[in-house]
Each structure stands twice: as C-alpha cells, then as structure tokens.
Amino acid sequence: MADITRRSGWRHLRSAPTAHIRHQRRGQLVHDGEGLSFWFRPRTAALSEVPVNDRELAMAFHARTADFQDVSVQSTVTYRIGDPGAAATRLDFSIDPDTGAWRGTPLEQIATLLTETAQQHALDVLARTTLAAALVDGVAAVRDRISAGLADEPRLPATGIELVAVRVVAIRPEPEVERALRTPAREQIQQEADRATYERRAVAVERERAIAENELASKIELARQEERLVEQRGTNARREAEESAAADAVRAEAEAVRKVRLAQAEAEAARVVGEARAGAQSAWLRAHGEADRATLHALAVTRAAENLPRIENLTLSPDVLTGLLAKLGGGEGGARS
C-alpha cells in the first residue's frame, strides 16, 4: 500500500519499489512506473497501484478419480503481473487518494481466476486417472496439466498476468480410503518387522547353541583333563607307595641286620664277660681256698663292715641302755658260773 501524506490541499505519494503507480489527471497519464514519489491534488487525481512482485497463491480443492474416489489436491501457483497497464485497465487497482488503500479487491479476483482455471484442468486429468495411479504418478501429471492449462489460458495475458511456477504439494484420498490403503502396507511392514524379529531370534538362538556347544566341549575336555590328572595322580601315588614299600623293606632289612649284629655282639660281649667273671670267680675261689681260716674270717668281717650302713649319730634311750646293761650283766653272770 502506498504511503500518502496530507499537506493543505495537496497529497504526497510514496510507493514501494515493487508497486507500479499510475497517476492520471483529467484522463491524461501523468506518472507511470515503480517506486514513484510525487505531489498531487486529490480532487483531480486518479491513482492505481499494481503490485509487480512474485506472489504465492495456495489452492486446495476436491476432485474425483476415474474409479469414483474423492481426493483432495493441494497446490501452489506463483505468478506476477508483468503488464501493470493491462492489469490496471482490466481490474480495479484504484486506490483512495487520502489513505492509499485499494477501493476494490483485485488480488482476490486474480486468485479466483487462477484457482478456477487450475481446478478445471486438475479435475479433467484426475477424472481420467484411477486412484492408485493418481496417488503414484498423479502429482507430476496434475502439475504438468495445470502448468500447460494456465499457460494456454488467454485471459491471463490479457490481464497482464504471467505464470512463474506451479507446484502440486499432495494428492490425498479420503481418510477412510487412506486408512484402507495403508493397511496392506502396514501389514507388509509388520510382516517384515516380524520376519526380522524371527531372524534376529533365530540368529540369537543359533549363537546361544554355538555358545552352549562350546561350553559343553570345554566341559568335556576339562573332564578328560581331570580324568588324565586322576590317572596320573593314581600312578604317582602307586609309584610312591611302591617306592615307600621298597624303602621300608630296605630299612627293615637293614634294621634286622643291625639287630642281628647287635645281638651277636651283645652275646659275644656277654660270653666274654661271663668268661671273665667265671675266671675271676675261679681265681677268687682258688685264692680263698688257699688262704687260712683266720684270713677268711677277717675278709668276711671286712666285707660285712663294708656293707653295713654308715652311722652318723647314735642315740641311746634309757630303755635301750637299761636292756643293754641287763644283757651285759646276764652275760657276765653266766660266764662266771
């Protein structure tokens, strides 16, 4: 929208670079161009503002396919006004000299023209296409048909409208039909997921089986090793017992030999000692046999004295002394008589 400033009976207009301004005074074209700025009198001025920038027009409409299925088409048309003069003469782009606002709705008229034209061509191509084909290849077909139809529409050049681009965003069926169409795909996806799950489980089971077999093989090998170890231990124990028995036999034999020799030595020693003692006794007897009786009595008394216990102290009680004296007295009396 143009920027208009008031000054005591005059108006100053300043437009944007993307707006084409046409100023007519008394039927004569005074100013004509983009991005203009000028003074004018509102009572004698006729002003038009035509946008020349690219504009996006979003369209959404329903159509029916060849198999009588309703679909919705979402598309966008990009256009611009290439001939502002033609557009200003065919559509009402006049603006209020005081506010700069459009007095009509020219852009809505252009939108209606483009939408109806595009819808007509889209309906025509979809009416000859089944739902499955429309969902697979319908976007490109509808886009090409709308582009060709708008390019061949004679009212657009006459109005100064140029087509820039056409985009078809989506062609979608009714929600119920869409859910029905999604079901096989979802089931297939679910089947693929289930198959992948089963394969993954099978791989896991196979790996677990391999691990179990490896563990079993390890246990079997360990048992074999333990069996060989037990056998080796038994062999070692048997060999150790045999060697211990042999050593014990050797020790016993040596001990027996030692005892025999010791017994022989002791017997020999006893024999020698006996012979010596017998010889000494014989010599003692011969000596005593050759000695006189007085000598023998003296030796006997000496031997008896040697065997008597040693008396350190002698205590005589009155009773003992009395008895001793009595005995001595009795002995003397008997001797006298």
C-alpha positions in Angstrom: 0.0 0.0 0.0 1.3 3.5 -1.0 2.3 5.9 1.7 0.2 9.2 1.3 0.9 12.3 3.3 -1.5 15.3 3.6 -0.4 18.9 3.2 -3.1 21.7 3.0 -5.0 20.6 -0.2 -2.0 18.6 -1.5 -1.1 15.0 -1.1 2.3 13.3 -1.3 2.5 9.7 -2.5 5.5 7.5 -1.9 5.3 3.9 -3.3 7.4 0.8 -2.8 9.8 -0.5 -5.4 7.5 -3.5 -6.0 4.5 -1.4 -6.7 3.6 0.1 -10.1 1.9 3.5 -9.8 -0.3 5.1 -12.5 -1.3 8.7 -11.9 -3.9 10.2 -14.3 -5.2 13.8 -14.2 -8.2 14.7 -16.3 -7.7 11.5 -18.3 -4.1 12.2 -19.0 -1.3 9.8 -17.7 1.0 12.0 -15.6 3.1 9.4 -13.7 3.6 5.8 -14.6 6.3 3.5 -13.0 7.6 1.6 -10.0 8.8 3.2 -6.8 7.5 6.7 -7.6 7.2 9.7 -5.3 5.3 12.8 -6.2 2.7 15.5 -5.1 -0.8 15.6 -6.4 -4.2 17.1 -5.9 -6.7 14.6 -4.7 -9.7 16.2 -6.5 -8.2 15.8 -9.9 -6.0 12.7 -9.5 -6.9 9.1 -10.4 -4.4 6.7 -8.8 -3.8 3.0 -9.4 -1.3 0.7 -7.6 -0.4 -2.6 -9.2 2.0 -4.9 -7.4 4.7 -6.3 -9.7 6.4 -8.7 -7.3 6.0 -12.5 -7.3 3.0 -13.7 -5.3 2.2 -17.1 -4.0 -1.4 -18.5 -4.3 -2.2 -21.6 -2.3 -5.0 -23.7 -3.6 -6.9 -26.7 -2.2 -9.8 -28.3 -3.9 -11.5 -31.7 -4.2 -11.7 -33.9 -7.3 -12.9 -37.4 -8.2 -10.9 -40.1 -9.9 -11.9 -42.4 -12.6 -12.9 -45.1 -10.1 -15.2 -42.6 -8.3 -12.9 -41.9 -5.3 -12.7 -38.4 -3.8 -9.3 -36.9 -3.5 -8.0 -33.5 -2.3 -5.4 -31.6 -4.2 -3.0 -29.2 -2.5 -1.0 -27.0 -4.9 0.6 -23.6 -5.1 0.8 -21.2 -8.1 3.4 -18.5 -8.3 2.5 -15.5 -10.5 3.3 -11.9 -11.1 1.8 -9.0 -13.0 4.0 -8.5 -16.0 1.9 -5.8 -17.7 0.7 -3.3 -15.0 -1.0 -1.2 -17.6 -3.2 -4.0 -18.9 -3.9 -5.2 -15.3 -4.9 -1.7 -14.3 -7.3 -1.4 -17.2 -8.8 -4.9 -16.7 -9.0 -5.0 -12.9 -9.8 -2.3 -10.3 -6.4 -1.4 -8.8 -7.5 2.1 -7.9 -6.5 3.5 -4.5 -8.0 6.1 -2.2 -6.0 9.4 -2.6 -6.3 10.0 1.1 -5.5 6.6 2.6 -3.7 4.7 -0.3 -6.0 1.6 0.2 -7.5 -0.3 -2.7 -11.1 0.5 -3.3 -11.7 -2.9 -4.8 -10.3 -6.5 -4.3 -8.2 -7.1 -7.4 -5.9 -9.7 -5.9 -9.0 -11.8 -4.9 -10.2 -11.6 -8.5 -6.8 -12.8 -9.8 -6.9 -15.6 -7.2 -10.4 -16.7 -8.3 -9.3 -16.7 -11.9 -6.2 -18.8 -11.3 -7.9 -21.2 -8.9 -10.8 -21.9 -11.1 -8.6 -22.4 -14.2 -6.2 -24.7 -12.3 -9.0 -26.6 -10.7 -10.6 -27.1 -14.1 -7.5 -28.7 -15.6 -6.8 -30.8 -12.5 -10.3 -32.2 -12.4 -10.0 -33.0 -16.1 -6.8 -35.1 -15.6 -7.9 -36.8 -12.4 -11.3 -37.8 -13.9 -9.3 -40.0 -16.3 -7.0 -41.5 -13.7 -7.6 -44.2 -11.2 -7.0 -43.6 -7.5 -3.9 -45.9 -7.4 -2.4 -44.1 -10.4 -3.2 -40.7 -9.0 -1.5 -41.5 -5.8 1.6 -42.9 -7.5 2.0 -40.6 -10.5 -0.8 -38.0 -10.1 1.3 -35.2 -8.6 3.5 -34.9 -11.8 0.6 -35.3 -14.1 -1.6 -32.7 -12.4 1.3 -30.3 -12.1 2.1 -30.5 -15.8 -1.6 -30.2 -16.8 -2.1 -27.2 -14.6 1.0 -25.5 -16.0 0.0 -26.2 -19.5 -3.6 -25.1 -19.0 -2.6 -21.8 -17.3 -0.1 -21.1 -20.0 -2.7 -21.6 -22.7 -5.4 -19.6 -20.8 -6.0 -16.4 -22.9 -7.4 -14.3 -20.1 -4.1 -14.3 -18.2 -2.0 -12.5 -20.8 -4.9 -10.2 -21.5 -5.0 -9.3 -17.8 -1.2 -8.9 -17.7 -0.6 -11.9 -15.5 2.5 -14.1 -16.0 2.8 -17.6 -14.6 6.1 -18.2 -12.7 5.7 -21.7 -11.3 3.2 -24.4 -10.4 3.7 -26.8 -7.5 1.4 -29.7 -6.5 2.1 -30.5 -2.9 -0.1 -33.6 -2.4 -3.0 -35.6 -3.7 -4.7 -37.4 -0.8 -7.7 -39.6 -0.7 -10.5 -39.6 1.9 -9.4 -40.6 5.5 -11.2 -43.9 5.4 -9.8 -44.8 2.0 -6.3 -43.7 3.1 -6.5 -45.9 6.1 -7.7 -48.8 4.0 -4.8 -48.2 1.6 -2.3 -48.0 4.4 -3.5 -51.4 5.9 -1.7 -53.7 3.4 1.5 -51.6 3.6 1.3 -51.6 7.3 0.7 -55.4 7.3 3.7 -55.9 5.0 5.8 -53.7 7.1 4.7 -55.6 10.2 5.4 -58.8 8.4 8.9 -57.6 7.5 9.4 -56.5 11.1 8.2 -59.9 12.4 10.4 -61.6 9.9 13.4 -59.5 11.0 12.5 -60.3 14.7 12.3 -64.0 14.0 15.6 -63.9 12.0 17.2 -62.0 14.8 15.8 -64.5 17.4 17.0 -67.4 15.2 20.4 -65.9 15.0 20.4 -65.4 18.7 19.3 -69.0 19.3 22.0 -70.2 16.9 24.6 -68.2 18.7 23.4 -69.5 22.1 23.5 -73.0 20.7 27.1 -72.5 19.5 28.0 -71.0 22.9 26.4 -74.0 24.6 28.2 -76.4 22.4 31.5 -74.6 23.0 30.8 -74.7 26.8 29.9 -78.4 26.6 33.1 -79.1 24.6 35.1 -77.2 27.1 33.5 -79.2 30.0 34.2 -82.5 28.1 37.8 -81.5 27.5 38.1 -80.4 31.1 36.7 -83.8 32.3 39.2 -85.6 30.1 42.0 -83.5 31.6 40.7 -84.2 35.1 40.5 -88.0 34.2 44.1 -87.9 33.0 45.0 -85.9 36.1 43.4 -88.5 38.4 45.1 -91.4 36.5 48.4 -89.6 36.8 47.8 -88.9 40.5 47.0 -92.6 41.0 50.1 -93.7 39.1 52.1 -91.3 41.1 50.5 -92.5 44.4 51.1 -96.1 43.4 54.6 -95.4 42.4 55.2 -93.5 45.6 53.7 -96.4 47.6 55.9 -98.9 45.8 58.9 -96.8 46.4 57.9 -96.3 50.0 57.4 -100.0 50.5 60.7 -100.8 48.9 62.4 -98.2 51.1 60.6 -99.6 54.2 61.8 -103.1 53.2 65.3 -101.9 52.8 65.1 -100.1 56.1 63.5 -103.2 57.8 66.2 -105.5 56.3 68.9 -103.1 57.4 67.3 -102.8 60.9 67.1 -106.6 61.1 70.7 -107.0 60.1 71.7 -104.3 62.6 69.7 -106.0 65.4 71.3 -109.4 64.5 74.7 -108.0 64.5 73.9 -106.1 67.7 72.6 -109.3 69.3 75.6 -111.2 68.1 77.9 -108.5 69.6 76.0 -108.5 72.8 76.1 -112.3 73.0 79.8 -112.2 72.3 80.3 -109.5 74.9 78.2 -111.4 77.4 80.2 -114.5 76.7 83.4 -112.7 77.2 82.2 -111.0 80.3 80.9 -114.3 81.7 84.2 -116.0 80.9 86.0 -113.1 82.6 83.7 -113.3 85.6 84.0 -117.0 85.7 87.7 -116.7 85.6 87.7 -114.1 88.3 85.4 -116.2 90.4 87.6 -119.2 89.9 90.7 -117.2 90.8 88.8 -115.8 93.8 87.8 -119.2 94.9 91.3 -120.5 94.4 92.6 -117.6 96.4 90.2 -118.2 99.2 90.8 -122.0 99.1 94.5 -121.5 99.5 94.1 -118.9 102.4 93.9 -120.0 106.1 90.8 -119.7 108.2 91.8 -116.6 110.1 92.3 -114.7 106.9 88.9 -115.7 105.6 87.3 -114.6 108.8 89.0 -111.3 108.6 87.9 -110.9 104.9 84.4 -111.8 105.9 84.3 -109.3 108.7 85.7 -106.6 106.3 83.1 -107.4 103.7 80.4 -107.2 106.3 81.7 -104.0 107.6 81.8 -102.5 104.1 78.1 -103.4 103.6 76.9 -102.0 106.9 75.2 -98.6 106.7 77.1 -95.6 107.8 76.0 -94.4 111.3 76.4 -90.7 111.7 74.8 -90.3 115.1 73.8 -92.9 117.8 71.1 -92.0 120.3 70.7 -94.4 123.3 67.4 -94.1 125.3 67.2 -95.1 128.9 65.2 -98.2 128.0 67.7 -99.3 125.4 70.6 -98.7 127.8 68.9 -100.5 130.6 68.2 -103.5 128.5 71.8 -103.5 127.1 73.2 -103.4 130.6 70.9 -106.1 131.7 72.1 -108.3 128.9 75.6 -107.5 129.6 75.0 -108.3 133.3 73.3 -111.5 132.5 76.2 -112.4 130.2 78.8 -111.8 132.8 76.9 -113.9 135.4 76.7 -116.8 133.1 80.4 -116.6 132.4 81.3 -116.6 136.0 79.3 -119.6 136.8 
